[in-house]
């Protein structure tokens, strides 16, 4: 069950069932109607913060659009077959779907610069071309500043969802810092841990149950590749993947095998992520 709402706490969602996730992903999505100072059309109805003017945003907040999702991506190598913007594309796509499901919600621009390892000496994903990194303390300050920027504009629920495992602890710390600062003023930071952990646990378990156990790894595996195919197949080099040999860590693929990946498999994981975040936001709102 969702965690009950308590003021100024970090809410970590409980991993939902696959069936609910699949329903959320496949059900028709109605465009969110945001009160935008009398404007009309597809742009006025967009959940994307950056598509609106400042007056439209102000009018929306006054009309109750007071939740904003800050999607965290990352720019990193993901083996020879997935483009380096993988996390950014997925975070943007999923945040938009979540906002449409929850209503009264906007989506901030994706944060694409995240901690990915060291530059001197080069470590983690920074050992490969195609990766951009920032120091963890800089990243955490960015999150706090972004949250404060939205809070002073009138947003009351600031939601962090991150598609990459390496920075989850910084999302949690930033949310805790903001909630301490905002104590008693009605604003709240929400770190949705389940948005990421559902992939590492429930989705991985589901893939194993479908007979893909040996293909599940930690990075650029069947899970990563299937999720990307479901969001944007142009980001996956499918021809090269179909003719590829056994994957290796030297290629930037850490465990598992992406060669049997498919968009159909990815849809299941996306549904789980959407369900996890929607439940967490509803719990934070007290629904």
HELIX and SHEET records of a PDB file:
HELIX    1   1 UNK A   18  UNK A   26  1                                   9    
HELIX    2   2 UNK A   49  UNK A   51  5                                   3    
HELIX    3   3 UNK A   54  UNK A   62  1                                   9    
HELIX    4   4 UNK A   86  UNK A  102  1                                  17    
HELIX    5   5 UNK A  124  UNK A  127  5                                   4    
HELIX    6   6 UNK A  136  UNK A  152  1                                  17    
HELIX    7   7 UNK A  165  UNK A  167  5                                   3    
HELIX    8   8 UNK A  168  UNK A  181  1                                  14    
HELIX    9   9 UNK A  194  UNK A  198  1                                   5    
HELIX   10  10 UNK A  199  UNK A  203  3                                   5    
HELIX   11  11 UNK A  204  UNK A  207  1                                   4    
HELIX   12  12 UNK A  208  UNK A  212  3                                   5    
HELIX   13  13 UNK A  213  UNK A  215  5                                   3    
HELIX   14  14 UNK A  222  UNK A  231  1                                  10    
HELIX   15  15 UNK A  233  UNK A  235  5                                   3    
HELIX   16  16 UNK A  238  UNK A  242  1                                   5    
HELIX   17  17 UNK A  249  UNK A  251  5                                   3    
HELIX   18  18 UNK A  263  UNK A  285  1                                  23    
SHEET    1   A 4 UNK A 105  UNK A 107  0                                        
SHEET    2   A 4 UNK A  67  UNK A  72  1                                        
SHEET    3   A 4 UNK A 157  UNK A 162  1                                        
SHEET    4   A 4 UNK A 188  UNK A 191  1                                        
END                                                                             
